[in-house]
Amino acid sequence: MTHEVILPKTGMYEGSVTLTEWLVDDGDDVIEGEPLFVMESDKVEMEIEAEASGRVQQEAEPGFEAPIGTRIGVIIEAP
């Protein structure tokens, strides 16, 4: 099963955010709840946790700016 990694909504903010850093490398395995990436809005920088366990495939580079809800990667769960 594949789980999308998106730039999540945080609080009331609904504008664009920036992916500032991946905390795991492309192709690494993660466990649900493990820190996955850091994103930044105009007011705050947040560490976002993995919502599933599996192998990470990154689809965006640090510095990528996009609206909340934009897909930046996937986590491919082990069968």
C-alpha positions, 0 to 999 in steps of 0.5 A: 500500500502507498501512503501520500506524504503531503504538506499538512494543514497546521492550525488555521493557516491555509497559505503556501509553505516551504519544505525546508529539510527532509530528515530521512534520505530518499529510499530510507525506511521510516516508522510511523511517528518518526520525524520525516521532514521540516516545513516552514510557513511565514510564521513558524517552522514545524517538524512533521512525523511520518503517518505510516511505516515503510520506504520513503520516496521523495518527490520534492527537494528542500526549498520547494514552496507549495500550497497546503495539501501538495504531495511531496512524496510517498511512503511505500508500506511493506507487503 
